[in-house]
């Protein structure tokens, strides 16, 4: 009976050790992700419009420039660079 108890305690000890290592790794990964530089975002997705099953228009910002891209199943093409202004869905009152 004493051998069974010792085996059980060894198993629980091993399990606790593995859990401690896992928790340490998770904590270390979270710490590392919070400390990495965040200023490297140079691209931003603005909007998309589907034109068909595989064709769409994409509006993206890259280094402060707003670009309109045409995307098909086989090609991505720059259609135009848009003027830097606020885009709104409201109609002008004029």
N, C-alpha and C positions, 0 to 999 in steps of 0.2 A: 504494500500500500504506500509506503514511503517513496518508492521509486516512481509511482504514478504522480504523486504530488510534486516531486522534483521535476519531472518531465513537464507537467502543467505549468509550473512556475517558469521554467526555461522558455516554453512556448510563449507565455504572456510577456516575458521580458524581451524576447526577440521581436514580438509584434509591437511593443511599445518603442523599441529602438527604431524600427522601420518607420513607424508613425512620426517619431521625432525628426528623423532625417527628412521625411517628406515635408513636414511643416517648415523645417528650416529652409528647404529648397524653395518652397512657395513664398516664404517671407523674403528670402534673398532675391528672387525674381521680381517681386513687387517693388522692393527697394531699388533695384537696378533700373526698372522701367520708369520710376519717378525721377531718377537723377539724370537720365539721358537728356540731351538738348532737345527742346521743342520748337526751335525757331526755323527748322528746315522745310517748312511747308511753303512751297512755291507754286503749287497747283491747287485749284479748287474747282469742283464741279458746281455749275450754277443751275442748269436746267436741261431737260431733254424733251424732244417731241418726236413721237413715232410717226413715220410717213407710210409705213407698210409693215409687212411681217418681219423684214430684216433691215429696212432702211430707216434712218432717224437723223434728226438734227441735234447736235450737242452744243451747248454754250458752256465754255470753260474759261477760267481766269488763269493765266500763266504770267508770273512776274508782273502783276498789275495790269496786264493787257487782257481784254475780253475778246475771245475768239469764237467764231461760229464754224463748226465742223460738220461736214456731211459724212455720214458713216453708212456704208453698205456692207454686205457680207464679204466683199473682196477688197474694199478700198476705204481709206479715210482721207478726206480732202479738206484743206482749209478753204472755206468759202469767202470769208471776209473777217477783217478785224473791226470790231465795233467801237464806236466812240465811248470813251469812259464817262458814263453818266448813270444815274439811277434808273433802273428799269421798273416800270409800274404797269399794272394791268388796268388802271383806270384810264378812261378816255380824257383827252384834253378838253377844257371848257370852251375853246375857241370855235 
